[in-house]
Amino acid sequence: MASEHTQALDMVAQGDWLGAHELIQDVNDELACLIHGYLHREEGDFNNANYWYSRVGQAVPENSLEEEFERLSQLAEGNA
């Protein structure tokens, strides 16, 4: 599953929000939920973002989108 995480984050970096969302929406581990939440946060859909973060017991972070992307990328590297 780690490949889906990395691939989704690569798609985000390339500006392919829809592709990243389509890839990650069927993966249900903790990191996938965080990435899914991040995507909805980036989209401005905070209710949906809150849902995905809360699925893994986390609140939507107050960091910037760039900082959250970096945090998720580091988590993905650790899962590779």
Secondary structure, DSSP 8 states (H G I E B T S, - for coil): -HHHHHHHHHHHHTT-HHHHHHHHTT--SHHHHHHHHHHHHHHT-HHHHHHHHHTTT-----S-HHHHHHHHHHHHHHH-
